[in-house]
Amino acid sequence: MSVFGKIVGGALGFTLGGPLGAIAGATFGHVFDRSNELYDDDRTPRLSNGESSQLTFYVATFSMLAKLVRTDGHIKQEALNTIEHFMVHDLNLDPYGRNMSKNIFYAAMESNQRFEDFARQFYDEFSTQPQFLEMMIDILLRVATADGDLREDEERLIRSAMKIFHFDEQAYKKIRQQVVGVLYRSYTILGCDRNDSIDHIKSRYRNLVNDYHPDKIASKGLPDEFMKFAHDKFREIQAAYEDIKTERKIK
C-alpha cells in the first residue's frame, strides 16, 4: 500500500517533527484512513518507523523541490511543468498521489523554512543510506536541468545539500556529469573514468548493483511512489555497464 494510504493526519507533525513535520501536518491535517489497524489502543494514530521514513523521503523531496524552483523569488510555468512531468513520468503517480505531492510542494513553497532546513532533516533520517542521499541529489539536478540549463542559483542550492550530505567535490561532479550530460556518460553513471582498470569498473558495477537492487531498495523503506525512479536508475546502471563491456570487450 502507498504511504498515502497509511496516513492519519493528526499524528504526522508529531511523527516526523521538525520542518518536514510542519509541512506534513499542514498538508495532511485533513486526510485520514479509517482502517483500525492504524491506531494504537488509546486511539492515537500512528505510523511505523518504516512508514515514517517513507513519509520523510516523500515530504523532503517535494519540499526541497519547492525551494529549488523559486531560488530567484519567482515561479515560472516551465518549472511547474517540470514538477508535473517528474510526478507523472519519473514517479508514475496516480491523480491522488499527484494532488498530495502538489499540496506538499505548495505548503513548502509558502513556508518560512529554508531549503537547508529540509536537507538537514533528510540527512538525519538517511545518513546511513548513502544511495538515498545520492538519489536526492540526482532528483534535484534532473528537475533543475529539465529546461536544458542549470542556473548558478540552482546549483548553489544543490551544492548546499551536497555539503549537508557530506558529499565530496568529486562525488558531486560525477552525479552532475551523469545528469547534465558530458562525454562518456556510461562511465560517469558508474562513477568511473575512461582510463580506470577493468577490475575497478567491475567492482564499481557490483557495488552499485548491490546498492540499487530493487529488492534491497524496497527493504530500506523507499516510498512506493519512488520505486519506479529507483528501478529506472538500476536499469540505467546495468545499461551503462553493458555499453562499457562492449567497448572494453569485458567478459
Number of C-alpha atoms within 10 A of each C-alpha: 7 12 19 21 12 20 23 23 20 18 19 25 19 14 21 21 16 14 22 27 21 18 29 30 24 18 22 20 16 10 14 16 15 10 10 10 11 18 15 11 9 6 9 11 21 21 20 11 11 15 20 20 22 22 26 24 25 23 24 29 21 24 30 25 22 25 24 24 23 15 17 10 8 9 14 10 9 12 20 14 13 18 23 16 15 19 22 15 11 18 19 17 20 11 11 10 18 18 13 16 22 20 19 25 23 16 20 29 23 11 15 9 17 14 22 17 16 24 26 18 21 26 20 11 16 18 15 10 13 15 16 21 23 17 16 22 22 19 17 23 23 19 20 23 16 18 12 10 10 15 11 10 14 20 18 13 17 24 16 14 25 20 15 17 21 15 17 10 11 10 13 19 14 19 20 19 18 22 21 17 11 11 10 15 20 22 22 22 24 26 19 18 16 15 8 10 11 15 10 12 22 15 13 16 20 14 13 18 18 14 17 21 16 19 11 13 19 15 9 15 16 22 22 18 20 18 17 16 18 23 16 15 19 18 16 15 20 18 14 18 22 15 15 18 15 10 9 11 10 14 5
